[in-house]
Amino acid sequence: MIRTAERNDAGRYKRLMAELEGETDFLLYGRDERTWTLDRVEGMIQHCREQQGSLLLLSEDEWGLNGHVTVLGGSAPRNRHAAGIITGVKKRVQGTGVADELFDYVDSWARDHGILRLELTVMVRNTRAVRFYEKHGYIKEGRKQGTLMVDGQLVDEYMMAKIL
């Protein structure tokens, strides 16, 4: 089931993020690096509910939350048509279509809310994610060198985007 996050999802969403960050080194935060408080998570959910062009979308099955897409829209008149995406799905559902459902939902939602451009960054070495984004119409717009430090090594990211 795909649905918009509610304020009372904050604890479960916080746990989901911790689980995702513990499963992979491909996210901005690694295992136990994020220091969110429950109040901060509730505030983020509320922000996404109130800010036009923003959305926090959750995927859930009988075992609990298994993925998310956070869409953060621009707030200035010149960038309100664009939104950045942060996403992750648990390993147990990768390859099952959950991520496809999340991204299809975001595309439809974005069109309905006047978003014309969706953008994201992805580690260059995360070839599975790069292929997934390309399958969903994202193109590489550039390469950011050494933007992340993972296990003491500089890591490059692709900037990817699509026009709806």
Secondary structure, DSSP 8 states (H G I E B T S, - for coil): -EEE--GGGHHHHHHHHHHHHHH-SSSSS-TTT----HHHHHHHHHHHHHSTT-EEEEEEETTEEEEEEEEEE--STTTTTEEEEEEEE-GGGTTTTHHHHHHHHHHHHHHHTT--EEEEEEETT-HHHHHHHHHTT-EEEEEEEEEEEETTEEEEEEEEEEE-
